[in-house]
């Protein structure tokens, strides 16, 4: 996995979420294009980070002025890919490399495809941002 350098702003956001919730935050991705902050938290801590009825997300959104999304870390590319499109249920994840370009195919249950892709492809884009950062993936296809 590549070494990830965090900006002072990302470090501040991580500290804020950790102070607010007590969860271990592994990473923070600021997605200015979609006015959101994506936090990667330790396995099993997404529920705590989100809070009862999303209370922590609501508080953070007010403080940061951006949408806040929580994704659990994954031990492998496949697990991280599945976590990045949650709550969609993933059947399997395949990686293909053609002409030096890596593509991840995330196969979800048909009834969960809309959730996995998200409004205007926002969730698919989140998966791409995360997988590019950790595994150098060039594109994500949800099937």
Number of C-alpha atoms within 10 A of each C-alpha: 7 8 7 9 9 13 12 9 11 17 14 13 22 23 14 16 21 15 11 13 15 13 19 18 25 13 20 23 20 18 15 9 6 12 11 18 22 19 25 25 24 17 15 11 19 20 14 14 27 19 14 10 9 12 12 18 19 14 15 19 16 12 11 13 12 16 16 20 20 21 27 22 25 17 8 11 19 19 15 21 26 26 21 28 27 18 11 20 18 23 12 15 19 13 13 11 11 7 5 8 11 17 20 22 18 23 19 21 14 14 10 17 18 15 19 28 20 16 10 8 12 15 19 22 20 24 28 24 21 24 22 16 16 16 14 16 21 16 17 21 16 17 16
